[in-house]
């Protein structure tokens, strides 16, 4: 579903039509990031499946005439057998290439690259620059691009959060090595810190992981997250992390 904001008001909700049996159960971009291209078309990656399990991902190119979003091209299917497959994909275009990051359910997150945003090379698990895989538990990741470097914002298992559900606090950020598509470990920083003890009182730690990133100005980027406490009627705060760059972001 989508809506269009025009002349100060929102349109009625519309359905993005995709008449493909592979998406008979679901096709969705969820909380994913997308790219608006020079010709006005929109590139994104969808998660889809004909049944509740075994979802794949695929690059999609949509036209937009100011009123209607319509799928024009669909790329090569990215498959994954574990759990429900690949979920909540996010897309970024950076230095002439497209990159997608993919939530999965095998204690990994995945990344893949493409020249056109439609046909992606073989996915690979997110790893540190020494090749060690990150332990990520069925949680989304998002891109944060800067003209100097591409960054990923994510959650992962850490000694401080071993008993937190899906290790969904804190939120981390690290620079991506574009040659290897691995994270440079020495660049990792905490974007949104964990509130509480993730080992002894993990049920009292507000969960994060449903978040968004935004480049606000040449000097500042934001990460926003809606916390939740499942043991306390899912209450939680809206939290905002501000990243202030030492060098201007030429992409803004």
ABEGO torsion letter per residue (X at the ends): XBBBBBGGBBBBBBBBBBBBAAAAABBBAEABBBBBBAAGBBBBBBBBBABABGBBBBBBBBBBAGABBBBABBBBBBBBABEAEBBGBBBBBBGGBBBBBBBBAAGBBBBBBBAAGABBBBBBBBBBAAGBBBBBBGBBBBBBBBAABBBBBBBBBBAAAAABBGGAOBBBBBBBBAAAGBBBAAABBBABBBBEBAAABAAABBBBGBBBBBBABAABBBBBBBBBBAABGGBEBBBBBBBBBABBBAAX
